[in-house]
Amino acid sequence: ERISVDTMPIVGEEEIAEAVKAVSRLHRAEVLVLAGGLMGGKISEEVKKLRRSGIRVISLSMFGSVPEVSDIVVSDPVMAGTLAVMHISERAKFDIDRVRGRRV
């Protein structure tokens, strides 16, 4: 089983919103992890659209409205990555849908 993980450091509301929007065009993308100190506005709107397209969103605990519109909010970046990989993996037994709306 191969799982690809990509990271991109992006700064600015417009730039992050465009990057979130672009994830929906990636045919292999299944989960997006957002990490930052403050995210909301246009980013939140794009997260809502992304979730409607079937891509799960994990947010680190931060200020702004992104955590409110994400599937799950976690406080540890390592845990966020682990949960994303476990959700995608055929071998792991974790389903984001079962914990949607929780803060961990």
Secondary structure, DSSP 4 states (H G I P E B T S, - for coil): -----------SHHHHHHHHHHHTT-TT--EEEE--SB--THHHHHHHHHHHTT-EEEEES-BSSHHHHSSEEES-HHHHHHHHHHHH-SSS---HHHHTT-B-
